[in-house]
């Protein structure tokens, strides 16, 4: 069991504001950044960290199957997971809009806003397969000392939606947005340090 330098009660609870999303920028977005943004100011070139909120971890279901026997109904496991649902992440937009622009550019490469097709700029044509636009997204749950405690890895992920930005001049709070992504698998592990 992990130990902190400060003694704490076993009744301490995890907090809703202690989640961090980390991912490597997918290959096609890295190529886009190198080819079309020579100063690398528009897209974060290698990896991204978002302080997030929202439904970050989906429900995981292994359904039961009813088995009728001798006038009774018994339940047994189906031993198969239901498909993973899309995950929606909320985040606060940084003051240069780089985190929003990275997600927008990624989605725009999947379906260009002007041409209406994938990879209209023909980036990285030597590697045209689907792994070119996918990456693993990792969400870390942190404790009250900002130590990573749990790790959720979403494999082969890519965005399907970038949410609206709502401006409100009567509200002094930070501007938020979000995105929805799909993925192939979810791997969960407890992190001990």
C-alpha positions, 0 to 999 in steps of 0.5 A: 500500500502506498504511503504519504509523508502525512498521516491521514484518515482512511475516511479521506475521499477522492475529489472530483477535481483531481483528474488529469488527461494525458496523451501523445499527439497522434502521428498525423497531427504531429505531421500536420504541426510540423508541415503547416505550423513551422513555429509550432505555436498552434498545436502542442507538438508531442503530448497533451495534458488536460485538467478535466471534469465530466464523466471520464470513466464509463460504466463497464458491463458484463451482462448476466444471462438467464438460464432456465432449469427445472422450473427455475431461472438461474443467472450465469455470466455471459463472460463478454463485455458490452461495447464501451460507450463513448466518453465525454470529457470537459476541460477548461480552455487555456489562455492561448486556446491551444488545448481546444485548437489541438482537439479541433485540428484533430477532428478537422483532419478526420473530416476537413471543414472545407473539403468534407473528407479525411486527410485533405492535405495528404499528410503522411501518405506513407502511413495511411492506415487508421493507427495514424489518427489514433492514440492512447488516452490516459486519465489519472485519478489523483489523491489530495496530495496530487499523487497519481492513484489510479490510471485509466488507459483508453486504447486506439482513441480518437475524437468524434465531437468537439463541444461548443465554446459558450461565451458569457460576458456576465460570468467571470468564470473560466471558459470551458469546452469538451470533447467526446471520444471513442476507443477500443479497450479500457485498461484500469490499474491502481498506481502505487508509488 
